[in-house]
Amino acid sequence: MMDVAAAVLVVAGAALAALSGIGQVRFADLFTRMHIATKPATLGLLLVAAGASLRIDSAGAATLLFLTVVLQFATGPVSAHLVGRAAHRHGDWDRRNAAVDQLAEVDEL
Amino acid sequence: MIGLAIALSLIAVGGAGFLYRLLVGPSLADRVVSLDGLLTLIVTAVLAWGAFTRTGTYLTLGVVVALVAFLGTSAFARFVEGRRR
């Protein structure tokens, strides 16, 4: 029973990883690609780590899995924000795709 | 073991998408984002392998790769910003 639940969790996480990769090919501009690269991949990592913690029963493994998930959840938004802000400031994006640009008066271009 | 094959194939499909964006991506920021996502998928694959084989030996690799991915991406972000137009 536990093994079935773990397998379902791991395969669901892997499906989210596949989804984020497909989005990289399908999505049109930098900020939508950044959206599809960070969120489903991080959730997929959480699901796979939950499945792994059901399968591997030792306290050390649970600690490492917890540390991996916390690290990914803490650093993923920060690094996406850094790259997005840098790209906006540098002008590495297509202005025609944006409905509103709230950073226009903050970043001098 | 069929579950491991399914999970790793799905992660490989995702990795192919990220690799395509890494090679093709029009701007440098696209490449940095896809490299970050590719490293997340590598961590996911390591954890999936550990889950199906019941081995906790390589779980340290997940922590290390997640940390290196963050440091590399933030350094690249500074580089994207400071580059001359």
N, CA and C atoms of all chains as a GROMACS GRO file, in nm:
protein
  582
    1MET      N    1   0.083  -0.121   0.000
    1MET     CA    2   0.000   0.000   0.000
    1MET      C    3   0.086   0.126   0.000
    2MET      N    4   0.184   0.125   0.093
    2MET     CA    5   0.277   0.238   0.103
    2MET      C    6   0.358   0.251  -0.027
    3ASP      N    7   0.395   0.135  -0.086
    3ASP     CA    8   0.475   0.138  -0.208
    3ASP      C    9   0.395   0.195  -0.325
    4VAL      N   10   0.263   0.161  -0.330
    4VAL     CA   11   0.179   0.214  -0.438
    4VAL      C   12   0.168   0.365  -0.426
    5ALA      N   13   0.146   0.413  -0.301
    5ALA     CA   14   0.136   0.558  -0.280
    5ALA      C   15   0.266   0.627  -0.320
    6ALA      N   16   0.381   0.566  -0.283
    6ALA     CA   17   0.510   0.627  -0.317
    6ALA      C   18   0.530   0.631  -0.468
    7ALA      N   19   0.492   0.522  -0.537
    7ALA     CA   20   0.509   0.519  -0.683
    7ALA      C   21   0.422   0.623  -0.750
    8VAL      N   22   0.296   0.638  -0.700
    8VAL     CA   23   0.207   0.739  -0.758
    8VAL      C   24   0.264   0.879  -0.738
    9LEU      N   25   0.318   0.905  -0.617
    9LEU     CA   26   0.375   1.038  -0.590
    9LEU      C   27   0.495   1.066  -0.681
   10VAL      N   28   0.583   0.965  -0.695
   10VAL     CA   29   0.704   0.988  -0.776
   10VAL      C   30   0.668   1.007  -0.923
   11VAL      N   31   0.574   0.926  -0.973
   11VAL     CA   32   0.537   0.940  -1.115
   11VAL      C   33   0.465   1.072  -1.139
   12ALA      N   34   0.381   1.116  -1.042
   12ALA     CA   35   0.315   1.246  -1.057
   12ALA      C   36   0.417   1.360  -1.060
   13GLY      N   37   0.518   1.351  -0.972
   13GLY     CA   38   0.624   1.452  -0.973
   13GLY      C   39   0.700   1.453  -1.103
   14ALA      N   40   0.729   1.334  -1.157
   14ALA     CA   41   0.800   1.326  -1.285
   14ALA      C   42   0.715   1.381  -1.398
   15ALA      N   43   0.581   1.360  -1.390
   15ALA     CA   44   0.492   1.416  -1.493
   15ALA      C   45   0.495   1.568  -1.490
   16LEU      N   46   0.502   1.627  -1.368
   16LEU     CA   47   0.513   1.773  -1.359
   16LEU      C   48   0.645   1.822  -1.418
   17ALA      N   49   0.752   1.743  -1.396
   17ALA     CA   50   0.882   1.780  -1.456
   17ALA      C   51   0.874   1.778  -1.608
   18ALA      N   52   0.806   1.675  -1.664
   18ALA     CA   53   0.790   1.668  -1.809
   18ALA      C   54   0.708   1.787  -1.859
   19LEU      N   55   0.604   1.825  -1.783
   19LEU     CA   56   0.520   1.937  -1.821
   19LEU      C   57   0.601   2.067  -1.828
   20SER      N   58   0.689   2.088  -1.730
   20SER     CA   59   0.767   2.212  -1.732
   20SER      C   60   0.864   2.213  -1.850
   21GLY      N   61   0.916   2.095  -1.888
   21GLY     CA   62   1.003   2.092  -2.005
   21GLY      C   63   0.929   2.117  -2.134
   22ILE      N   64   0.804   2.062  -2.144
   22ILE     CA   65   0.724   2.087  -2.264
   22ILE      C   66   0.689   2.236  -2.274
   23GLY      N   67   0.661   2.298  -2.157
   23GLY     CA   68   0.632   2.440  -2.156
   23GLY      C   69   0.749   2.524  -2.205
   24GLN      N   70   0.871   2.477  -2.181
   24GLN     CA   71   0.988   2.550  -2.230
   24GLN      C   72   0.989   2.559  -2.381
   25VAL      N   73   0.938   2.454  -2.447
   25VAL     CA   74   0.935   2.456  -2.593
   25VAL      C   75   0.815   2.535  -2.644
   26ARG      N   76   0.701   2.523  -2.573
   26ARG     CA   77   0.576   2.577  -2.625
   26ARG      C   78   0.556   2.726  -2.596
   27PHE      N   79   0.605   2.776  -2.481
   27PHE     CA   80   0.570   2.912  -2.440
   27PHE      C   81   0.652   3.016  -2.516
   28ALA      N   82   0.592   3.137  -2.528
   28ALA     CA   83   0.641   3.228  -2.630
   28ALA      C   84   0.747   3.326  -2.581
   29ASP      N   85   0.739   3.376  -2.458
   29ASP     CA   86   0.838   3.476  -2.421
   29ASP      C   87   0.901   3.448  -2.286
   30LEU      N   88   0.999   3.528  -2.250
   30LEU     CA   89   1.088   3.496  -2.137
   30LEU      C   90   1.014   3.479  -2.006
   31PHE      N   91   0.916   3.568  -1.978
   31PHE     CA   92   0.855   3.564  -1.845
   31PHE      C   93   0.758   3.448  -1.829
   32THR      N   94   0.686   3.410  -1.936
   32THR     CA   95   0.601   3.292  -1.926
   32THR      C   96   0.687   3.166  -1.916
   33ARG      N   97   0.800   3.164  -1.986
   33ARG     CA   98   0.889   3.048  -1.975
   33ARG      C   99   0.950   3.038  -1.835
   34MET      N  100   0.976   3.156  -1.774
   34MET     CA  101   1.029   3.155  -1.637
   34MET      C  102   0.924   3.100  -1.540
   35HIS      N  103   0.797   3.136  -1.564
   35HIS     CA  104   0.686   3.085  -1.484
   35HIS      C  105   0.676   2.933  -1.494
   36ILE      N  106   0.682   2.878  -1.617
   36ILE     CA  107   0.666   2.735  -1.634
   36ILE      C  108   0.794   2.661  -1.592
   37ALA      N  109   0.908   2.728  -1.589
   37ALA     CA  110   1.031   2.658  -1.550
   37ALA      C  111   1.042   2.642  -1.399
   38THR      N  112   0.990   2.740  -1.322
   38THR     CA  113   1.013   2.734  -1.178
   38THR      C  114   0.902   2.660  -1.104
   39LYS      N  115   0.775   2.693  -1.131
   39LYS     CA  116   0.670   2.642  -1.042
   39LYS      C  117   0.643   2.493  -1.055
   40PRO      N  118   0.613   2.438  -1.176
   40PRO     CA  119   0.586   2.294  -1.181
   40PRO      C  120   0.709   2.209  -1.145
   41ALA      N  121   0.829   2.256  -1.179
   41ALA     CA  122   0.948   2.177  -1.148
   41ALA      C  123   0.968   2.168  -0.996
   42THR      N  124   0.942   2.280  -0.924
   42THR     CA  125   0.958   2.279  -0.778
   42THR      C  126   0.852   2.190  -0.713
   43LEU      N  127   0.726   2.199  -0.762
   43LEU     CA  128   0.621   2.112  -0.706
   43LEU      C  129   0.650   1.966  -0.736
   44GLY      N  130   0.704   1.938  -0.856
   44GLY     CA  131   0.741   1.801  -0.890
   44GLY      C  132   0.850   1.748  -0.799
   45LEU      N  133   0.947   1.834  -0.765
   45LEU     CA  134   1.053   1.793  -0.672
   45LEU      C  135   0.994   1.761  -0.536
   46LEU      N  136   0.896   1.842  -0.491
   46LEU     CA  137   0.830   1.815  -0.361
   46LEU      C  138   0.760   1.679  -0.363
   47LEU      N  139   0.687   1.649  -0.472
   47LEU     CA  140   0.615   1.522  -0.480
   47LEU      C  141   0.711   1.404  -0.482
   48VAL      N  142   0.820   1.416  -0.561
   48VAL     CA  143   0.917   1.305  -0.568
   48VAL      C  144   0.985   1.285  -0.433
   49ALA      N  145   1.015   1.395  -0.363
   49ALA     CA  146   1.077   1.383  -0.231
   49ALA      C  147   0.981   1.319  -0.132
   50ALA      N  148   0.851   1.351  -0.142
   50ALA     CA  149   0.753   1.287  -0.053
   50ALA      C  150   0.747   1.137  -0.080
   51GLY      N  151   0.748   1.098  -0.210
   51GLY     CA  152   0.750   0.957  -0.243
   51GLY      C  153   0.875   0.888  -0.193
   52ALA      N  154   0.989   0.954  -0.206
   52ALA     CA  155   1.115   0.895  -0.160
   52ALA      C  156   1.116   0.877  -0.009
   53SER      N  157   1.056   0.972   0.063
   53SER     CA  158   1.056   0.959   0.210
   53SER      C  159   0.963   0.848   0.254
   54LEU      N  160   0.863   0.810   0.172
   54LEU     CA  161   0.782   0.693   0.205
   54LEU      C  162   0.859   0.563   0.183
   55ARG      N  163   0.950   0.563   0.085
   55ARG     CA  164   1.020   0.440   0.049
   55ARG      C  165   1.144   0.416   0.135
   56ILE      N  166   1.222   0.521   0.158
   56ILE     CA  167   1.347   0.505   0.234
   56ILE      C  168   1.318   0.537   0.380
   57ASP      N  169   1.316   0.436   0.468
   57ASP     CA  170   1.285   0.465   0.607
   57ASP      C  171   1.412   0.469   0.691
   58SER      N  172   1.480   0.585   0.686
   58SER     CA  173   1.585   0.612   0.783
   58SER      C  174   1.579   0.761   0.813
   59ALA      N  175   1.619   0.796   0.936
   59ALA     CA  176   1.606   0.936   0.979
   59ALA      C  177   1.698   1.026   0.898
   60GLY      N  178   1.818   0.977   0.862
   60GLY     CA  179   1.912   1.059   0.786
   60GLY      C  180   1.857   1.094   0.650
   61ALA      N  181   1.794   0.995   0.583
   61ALA     CA  182   1.739   1.020   0.450
   61ALA      C  183   1.626   1.121   0.457
   62ALA      N  184   1.540   1.110   0.559
   62ALA     CA  185   1.430   1.206   0.574
   62ALA      C  186   1.485   1.347   0.594
   63THR      N  187   1.591   1.359   0.673
   63THR     CA  188   1.651   1.491   0.695
   63THR      C  189   1.704   1.551   0.566
   64LEU      N  190   1.774   1.467   0.487
   64LEU     CA  191   1.831   1.517   0.362
   64LEU      C  192   1.721   1.558   0.263
   65LEU      N  193   1.614   1.477   0.257
   65LEU     CA  194   1.503   1.511   0.167
   65LEU      C  195   1.437   1.641   0.209
   66PHE      N  196   1.417   1.658   0.340
   66PHE     CA  197   1.358   1.782   0.392
   66PHE      C  198   1.447   1.901   0.357
   67LEU      N  199   1.578   1.883   0.375
   67LEU     CA  200   1.672   1.991   0.346
   67LEU      C  201   1.669   2.029   0.197
   68THR      N  202   1.663   1.926   0.110
   68THR     CA  203   1.657   1.953  -0.034
   68THR      C  204   1.533   2.034  -0.069
   69VAL      N  205   1.416   1.991  -0.016
   69VAL     CA  206   1.291   2.059  -0.050
   69VAL      C  207   1.290   2.202   0.003
   70VAL      N  208   1.336   2.221   0.128
   70VAL     CA  209   1.339   2.357   0.185
   70VAL      C  210   1.432   2.447   0.106
   71LEU      N  211   1.549   2.392   0.068
   71LEU     CA  212   1.646   2.470  -0.009
   71LEU      C  213   1.588   2.511  -0.143
   72GLN      N  214   1.520   2.416  -0.210
   72GLN     CA  215   1.464   2.446  -0.342
   72GLN      C  216   1.352   2.549  -0.331
   73PHE      N  217   1.267   2.535  -0.228
   73PHE     CA  218   1.157   2.630  -0.212
   73PHE      C  219   1.206   2.768  -0.172
   74ALA      N  220   1.318   2.774  -0.100
   74ALA     CA  221   1.368   2.905  -0.059
   74ALA      C  222   1.445   2.973  -0.172
   75THR      N  223   1.520   2.896  -0.251
   75THR     CA  224   1.607   2.959  -0.350
   75THR      C  225   1.542   2.974  -0.487
   76GLY      N  226   1.442   2.892  -0.521
   76GLY     CA  227   1.381   2.900  -0.654
   76GLY      C  228   1.320   3.036  -0.685
   77PRO      N  229   1.230   3.089  -0.599
   77PRO     CA  230   1.173   3.222  -0.626
   77PRO      C  231   1.278   3.332  -0.628
   78VAL      N  232   1.380   3.321  -0.540
   78VAL     CA  233   1.481   3.427  -0.533
   78VAL      C  234   1.560   3.432  -0.663
   79SER      N  235   1.603   3.315  -0.712
   79SER     CA  236   1.685   3.318  -0.834
   79SER      C  237   1.600   3.357  -0.955
   80ALA      N  238   1.472   3.315  -0.959
   80ALA     CA  239   1.386   3.356  -1.070
   80ALA      C  240   1.364   3.507  -1.068
   81HIS      N  241   1.347   3.564  -0.946
   81HIS     CA  242   1.330   3.708  -0.934
   81HIS      C  243   1.456   3.782  -0.980
   82LEU      N  244   1.575   3.728  -0.942
   82LEU     CA  245   1.700   3.793  -0.982
   82LEU      C  246   1.714   3.796  -1.134
   83VAL      N  247   1.690   3.680  -1.199
   83VAL     CA  248   1.706   3.674  -1.344
   83VAL      C  249   1.602   3.760  -1.413
   84GLY      N  250   1.476   3.757  -1.363
   84GLY     CA  251   1.371   3.836  -1.425
   84GLY      C  252   1.398   3.984  -1.415
   85ARG      N  253   1.444   4.029  -1.299
   85ARG     CA  254   1.474   4.171  -1.280
   85ARG      C  255   1.591   4.215  -1.367
   86ALA      N  256   1.693   4.126  -1.373
   86ALA     CA  257   1.810   4.159  -1.455
   86ALA      C  258   1.772   4.167  -1.602
   87ALA      N  259   1.687   4.073  -1.647
   87ALA     CA  260   1.647   4.072  -1.788
   87ALA      C  261   1.562   4.195  -1.820
   88HIS      N  262   1.473   4.233  -1.725
   88HIS     CA  263   1.390   4.352  -1.746
   88HIS      C  264   1.476   4.477  -1.755
   89ARG      N  265   1.576   4.486  -1.666
   89ARG     CA  266   1.661   4.605  -1.663
   89ARG      C  267   1.747   4.615  -1.788
   90HIS      N  268   1.788   4.497  -1.837
   90HIS     CA  269   1.876   4.497  -1.953
   90HIS      C  270   1.799   4.509  -2.084
   91GLY      N  271   1.666   4.484  -2.079
   91GLY     CA  272   1.587   4.492  -2.201
   91GLY      C  273   1.587   4.363  -2.282
   92ASP      N  274   1.612   4.250  -2.216
   92ASP     CA  275   1.617   4.119  -2.284
   92ASP      C  276   1.478   4.058  -2.298
   93TRP      N  277   1.376   4.135  -2.330
   93TRP     CA  278   1.241   4.078  -2.338
   93TRP      C  279   1.160   4.157  -2.439
   94ASP      N  280   1.048   4.095  -2.480
   94ASP     CA  281   0.968   4.154  -2.586
   94ASP      C  282   0.857   4.240  -2.526
   95ARG      N  283   0.870   4.372  -2.543
   95ARG     CA  284   0.776   4.464  -2.481
   95ARG      C  285   0.634   4.450  -2.537
   96ARG      N  286   0.623   4.399  -2.660
   96ARG     CA  287   0.491   4.390  -2.724
   96ARG      C  288   0.402   4.285  -2.656
   97ASN      N  289   0.462   4.186  -2.587
   97ASN     CA  290   0.383   4.082  -2.523
   97ASN      C  291   0.327   4.125  -2.388
   98ALA      N  292   0.371   4.239  -2.336
   98ALA     CA  293   0.330   4.280  -2.202
   98ALA      C  294   0.206   4.369  -2.209
   99ALA      N  295   0.102   4.335  -2.128
   99ALA     CA  296  -0.015   4.420  -2.120
   99ALA      C  297   0.013   4.542  -2.032
  100VAL      N  298   0.090   4.520  -1.926
  100VAL     CA  299   0.123   4.629  -1.834
  100VAL      C  300   0.268   4.610  -1.788
  101ASP      N  301   0.341   4.719  -1.771
  101ASP     CA  302   0.480   4.712  -1.728
  101ASP      C  303   0.498   4.801  -1.605
  102GLN      N  304   0.481   4.740  -1.488
  102GLN     CA  305   0.483   4.820  -1.365
  102GLN      C  306   0.624   4.858  -1.322
  103LEU      N  307   0.725   4.794  -1.383
  103LEU     CA  308   0.862   4.828  -1.347
  103LEU      C  309   0.920   4.937  -1.438
  104ALA      N  310   0.835   4.988  -1.530
  104ALA     CA  311   0.889   5.080  -1.631
  104ALA      C  312   0.945   5.207  -1.569
  105GLU      N  313   0.876   5.259  -1.464
  105GLU     CA  314   0.929   5.383  -1.406
  105GLU      C  315   1.031   5.357  -1.296
  106VAL      N  316   1.042   5.228  -1.252
  106VAL     CA  317   1.142   5.196  -1.150
  106VAL      C  318   1.279   5.174  -1.214
  107ASP      N  319   1.282   5.091  -1.320
  107ASP     CA  320   1.407   5.065  -1.389
  107ASP      C  321   1.428   5.171  -1.496
  108GLU      N  322   1.536   5.244  -1.486
  108GLU     CA  323   1.567   5.337  -1.593
  108GLU      C  324   1.627   5.259  -1.710
  109LEU      N  325   1.569   5.277  -1.827
  109LEU     CA  326   1.615   5.200  -1.943
  109LEU      C  327   1.686   5.290  -2.044
  110MET      N  328   0.980  -0.189  -1.081
  110MET     CA  329   1.086  -0.128  -1.163
  110MET      C  330   1.029  -0.058  -1.286
  111ILE      N  331   0.903  -0.096  -1.324
  111ILE     CA  332   0.841  -0.026  -1.438
  111ILE      C  333   0.814   0.119  -1.400
  112GLY      N  334   0.788   0.142  -1.268
  112GLY     CA  335   0.765   0.279  -1.222
  112GLY      C  336   0.889   0.365  -1.240
  113LEU      N  337   1.005   0.308  -1.210
  113LEU     CA  338   1.130   0.385  -1.226
  113LEU      C  339   1.151   0.421  -1.372
  114ALA      N  340   1.121   0.326  -1.463
  114ALA     CA  341   1.137   0.354  -1.606
  114ALA      C  342   1.043   0.465  -1.650
  115ILE      N  343   0.916   0.459  -1.603
  115ILE     CA  344   0.820   0.564  -1.640
  115ILE      C  345   0.866   0.700  -1.588
  116ALA      N  346   0.904   0.703  -1.457
  116ALA     CA  347   0.942   0.830  -1.396
  116ALA      C  348   1.064   0.889  -1.465
  117LEU      N  349   1.166   0.805  -1.490
  117LEU     CA  350   1.287   0.860  -1.552
  117LEU      C  351   1.262   0.902  -1.696
  118SER      N  352   1.172   0.831  -1.768
  118SER     CA  353   1.140   0.874  -1.905
  118SER      C  354   1.072   1.010  -1.905
  119LEU      N  355   0.977   1.030  -1.810
  119LEU     CA  356   0.908   1.158  -1.802
  119LEU      C  357   1.006   1.271  -1.771
  120ILE      N  358   1.098   1.245  -1.676
  120ILE     CA  359   1.197   1.348  -1.643
  120ILE      C  360   1.288   1.375  -1.762
  121ALA      N  361   1.318   1.270  -1.840
  121ALA     CA  362   1.403   1.289  -1.959
  121ALA      C  363   1.332   1.373  -2.064
  122VAL      N  364   1.198   1.354  -2.079
  122VAL     CA  365   1.122   1.439  -2.172
  122VAL      C  366   1.132   1.586  -2.131
  123GLY      N  367   1.113   1.610  -2.000
  123GLY     CA  368   1.125   1.746  -1.950
  123GLY      C  369   1.265   1.802  -1.972
  124GLY      N  370   1.367   1.719  -1.946
  124GLY     CA  371   1.505   1.763  -1.966
  124GLY      C  372   1.534   1.797  -2.111
  125ALA      N  373   1.471   1.723  -2.205
  125ALA     CA  374   1.491   1.754  -2.346
  125ALA      C  375   1.436   1.892  -2.380
  126GLY      N  376   1.319   1.926  -2.320
  126GLY     CA  377   1.263   2.059  -2.342
  126GLY      C  378   1.354   2.168  -2.290
  127PHE      N  379   1.406   2.148  -2.168
  127PHE     CA  380   1.497   2.249  -2.112
  127PHE      C  381   1.625   2.260  -2.195
  128LEU      N  382   1.675   2.144  -2.244
  128LEU     CA  383   1.798   2.144  -2.324
  128LEU      C  384   1.777   2.217  -2.456
  129TYR      N  385   1.656   2.199  -2.515
  129TYR     CA  386   1.623   2.271  -2.639
  129TYR      C  387   1.629   2.421  -2.614
  130ARG      N  388   1.569   2.466  -2.502
  130ARG     CA  389   1.567   2.610  -2.472
  130ARG      C  390   1.708   2.660  -2.439
  131LEU      N  391   1.790   2.572  -2.379
  131LEU     CA  392   1.928   2.610  -2.347
  131LEU      C  393   2.009   2.631  -2.474
  132LEU      N  394   1.984   2.548  -2.576
  132LEU     CA  395   2.061   2.559  -2.701
  132LEU      C  396   2.005   2.669  -2.790
  133VAL      N  397   1.869   2.682  -2.798
  133VAL     CA  398   1.807   2.770  -2.896
  133VAL      C  399   1.786   2.912  -2.841
  134GLY      N  400   1.742   2.917  -2.712
  134GLY     CA  401   1.694   3.038  -2.645
  134GLY      C  402   1.749   3.168  -2.700
  135PRO      N  403   1.664   3.262  -2.740
  135PRO     CA  404   1.712   3.382  -2.809
  135PRO      C  405   1.803   3.468  -2.722
  136SER      N  406   1.770   3.484  -2.593
  136SER     CA  407   1.851   3.573  -2.511
  136SER      C  408   1.928   3.494  -2.407
  137LEU      N  409   2.027   3.559  -2.345
  137LEU     CA  410   2.106   3.495  -2.240
  137LEU      C  411   2.020   3.461  -2.119
  138ALA      N  412   1.920   3.546  -2.088
  138ALA     CA  413   1.835   3.520  -1.972
  138ALA      C  414   1.756   3.391  -1.990
  139ASP      N  415   1.710   3.362  -2.114
  139ASP     CA  416   1.642   3.235  -2.141
  139ASP      C  417   1.732   3.117  -2.108
  140ARG      N  418   1.859   3.128  -2.145
  140ARG     CA  419   1.952   3.018  -2.121
  140ARG      C  420   1.977   2.999  -1.973
  141VAL      N  421   1.988   3.111  -1.899
  141VAL     CA  422   2.012   3.100  -1.755
  141VAL      C  423   1.892   3.034  -1.686
  142VAL      N  424   1.770   3.074  -1.724
  142VAL     CA  425   1.649   3.015  -1.665
  142VAL      C  426   1.642   2.867  -1.694
  143SER      N  427   1.671   2.827  -1.819
  143SER     CA  428   1.659   2.686  -1.854
  143SER      C  429   1.769   2.604  -1.788
  144LEU      N  430   1.887   2.662  -1.766
  144LEU     CA  431   1.992   2.588  -1.695
  144LEU      C  432   1.952   2.563  -1.551
  145ASP      N  433   1.888   2.664  -1.488
  145ASP     CA  434   1.840   2.649  -1.351
  145ASP      C  435   1.734   2.538  -1.343
  146GLY      N  436   1.640   2.538  -1.441
  146GLY     CA  437   1.537   2.434  -1.443
  146GLY      C  438   1.594   2.297  -1.469
  147LEU      N  439   1.697   2.289  -1.552
  147LEU     CA  440   1.762   2.161  -1.582
  147LEU      C  441   1.826   2.102  -1.456
  148LEU      N  442   1.887   2.189  -1.375
  148LEU     CA  443   1.948   2.139  -1.251
  148LEU      C  444   1.840   2.093  -1.153
  149THR      N  445   1.724   2.161  -1.151
  149THR     CA  446   1.613   2.113  -1.068
  149THR      C  447   1.568   1.974  -1.112
  150LEU      N  448   1.564   1.952  -1.245
  150LEU     CA  449   1.523   1.820  -1.295
  150LEU      C  450   1.628   1.714  -1.261
  151ILE      N  451   1.755   1.752  -1.257
  151ILE     CA  452   1.860   1.656  -1.219
  151ILE      C  453   1.840   1.612  -1.074
  152VAL      N  454   1.809   1.709  -0.986
  152VAL     CA  455   1.781   1.675  -0.846
  152VAL      C  456   1.660   1.582  -0.838
  153THR      N  457   1.554   1.614  -0.917
  153THR     CA  458   1.434   1.529  -0.919
  153THR      C  459   1.468   1.387  -0.962
  154ALA      N  460   1.553   1.372  -1.064
  154ALA     CA  461   1.589   1.239  -1.113
  154ALA      C  462   1.667   1.161  -1.008
  155VAL      N  463   1.758   1.229  -0.937
  155VAL     CA  464   1.836   1.161  -0.832
  155VAL      C  465   1.743   1.111  -0.721
  156LEU      N  466   1.646   1.197  -0.682
  156LEU     CA  467   1.552   1.156  -0.576
  156LEU      C  468   1.462   1.043  -0.622
  157ALA      N  469   1.419   1.044  -0.750
  157ALA     CA  470   1.332   0.937  -0.801
  157ALA      C  471   1.409   0.804  -0.804
  158TRP      N  472   1.536   0.810  -0.845
  158TRP     CA  473   1.618   0.689  -0.846
  158TRP      C  474   1.634   0.635  -0.704
  159GLY      N  475   1.659   0.724  -0.608
  159GLY     CA  476   1.672   0.681  -0.469
  159GLY      C  477   1.543   0.623  -0.415
  160ALA      N  478   1.428   0.678  -0.458
  160ALA     CA  479   1.300   0.627  -0.410
  160ALA      C  480   1.276   0.485  -0.458
  161PHE      N  481   1.305   0.458  -0.585
  161PHE     CA  482   1.272   0.325  -0.638
  161PHE      C  483   1.373   0.220  -0.597
  162THR      N  484   1.500   0.256  -0.575
  162THR     CA  485   1.598   0.156  -0.534
  162THR      C  486   1.615   0.150  -0.382
  163ARG      N  487   1.540   0.233  -0.308
  163ARG     CA  488   1.547   0.236  -0.161
  163ARG      C  489   1.688   0.263  -0.110
  164THR      N  490   1.766   0.343  -0.180
  164THR     CA  491   1.899   0.378  -0.130
  164THR      C  492   1.905   0.526  -0.098
  165GLY      N  493   1.958   0.559   0.019
  165GLY     CA  494   1.968   0.698   0.059
  165GLY      C  495   2.107   0.754   0.036
  166THR      N  496   2.192   0.679  -0.036
  166THR     CA  497   2.333   0.718  -0.046
  166THR      C  498   2.352   0.847  -0.124
  167TYR      N  499   2.274   0.864  -0.231
  167TYR     CA  500   2.298   0.977  -0.319
  167TYR      C  501   2.212   1.097  -0.287
  168LEU      N  502   2.139   1.094  -0.175
  168LEU     CA  503   2.050   1.206  -0.145
  168LEU      C  504   2.128   1.334  -0.114
  169THR      N  505   2.254   1.318  -0.067
  169THR     CA  506   2.338   1.436  -0.044
  169THR      C  507   2.359   1.514  -0.173
  170LEU      N  508   2.366   1.440  -0.284
  170LEU     CA  509   2.384   1.503  -0.415
  170LEU      C  510   2.274   1.604  -0.445
  171GLY      N  511   2.149   1.572  -0.402
  171GLY     CA  512   2.038   1.663  -0.426
  171GLY      C  513   2.060   1.797  -0.356
  172VAL      N  514   2.104   1.792  -0.230
  172VAL     CA  515   2.129   1.915  -0.155
  172VAL      C  516   2.238   1.997  -0.223
  173VAL      N  517   2.346   1.929  -0.262
  173VAL     CA  518   2.460   2.000  -0.320
  173VAL      C  519   2.423   2.064  -0.453
  174VAL      N  520   2.352   1.988  -0.539
  174VAL     CA  521   2.317   2.043  -0.671
  174VAL      C  522   2.220   2.159  -0.657
  175ALA      N  523   2.124   2.149  -0.562
  175ALA     CA  524   2.030   2.260  -0.541
  175ALA      C  525   2.103   2.386  -0.499
  176LEU      N  526   2.203   2.370  -0.410
  176LEU     CA  527   2.279   2.485  -0.362
  176LEU      C  528   2.362   2.546  -0.474
  177VAL      N  529   2.431   2.461  -0.552
  177VAL     CA  530   2.516   2.511  -0.661
  177VAL      C  531   2.431   2.579  -0.768
  178ALA      N  532   2.309   2.525  -0.793
  178ALA     CA  533   2.220   2.586  -0.892
  178ALA      C  534   2.183   2.727  -0.851
  179PHE      N  535   2.153   2.746  -0.721
  179PHE     CA  536   2.116   2.881  -0.676
  179PHE      C  537   2.234   2.977  -0.689
  180LEU      N  538   2.354   2.933  -0.645
  180LEU     CA  539   2.470   3.022  -0.652
  180LEU      C  540   2.502   3.057  -0.797
  181GLY      N  541   2.498   2.957  -0.886
  181GLY     CA  542   2.527   2.982  -1.027
  181GLY      C  543   2.427   3.075  -1.090
  182THR      N  544   2.296   3.055  -1.060
  182THR     CA  545   2.194   3.140  -1.121
  182THR      C  546   2.206   3.283  -1.074
  183SER      N  547   2.234   3.302  -0.942
  183SER     CA  548   2.244   3.441  -0.895
  183SER      C  549   2.368   3.509  -0.953
  184ALA      N  550   2.478   3.435  -0.970
  184ALA     CA  551   2.596   3.494  -1.032
  184ALA      C  552   2.568   3.530  -1.178
  185PHE      N  553   2.496   3.441  -1.250
  185PHE     CA  554   2.461   3.469  -1.389
  185PHE      C  555   2.369   3.588  -1.399
  186ALA      N  556   2.279   3.607  -1.299
  186ALA     CA  557   2.188   3.721  -1.303
  186ALA      C  558   2.266   3.851  -1.294
  187ARG      N  559   2.369   3.854  -1.210
  187ARG     CA  560   2.453   3.974  -1.204
  187ARG      C  561   2.520   3.998  -1.338
  188PHE      N  562   2.561   3.887  -1.403
  188PHE     CA  563   2.628   3.900  -1.533
  188PHE      C  564   2.534   3.951  -1.641
  189VAL      N  565   2.408   3.899  -1.641
  189VAL     CA  566   2.308   3.945  -1.738
  189VAL      C  567   2.285   4.094  -1.722
  190GLU      N  568   2.283   4.140  -1.595
  190GLU     CA  569   2.253   4.279  -1.566
  190GLU      C  570   2.368   4.371  -1.606
  191GLY      N  571   2.491   4.328  -1.580
  191GLY     CA  572   2.602   4.420  -1.597
  191GLY      C  573   2.660   4.426  -1.736
  192ARG      N  574   2.616   4.333  -1.822
  192ARG     CA  575   2.668   4.325  -1.958
  192ARG      C  576   2.637   4.452  -2.036
  193ARG      N  577   2.728   4.489  -2.125
  193ARG     CA  578   2.702   4.608  -2.208
  193ARG      C  579   2.599   4.574  -2.315
  194ARG      N  580   2.512   4.669  -2.351
  194ARG     CA  581   2.407   4.641  -2.449
  194ARG      C  582   2.462   4.632  -2.590
   0.00000   0.00000   0.00000
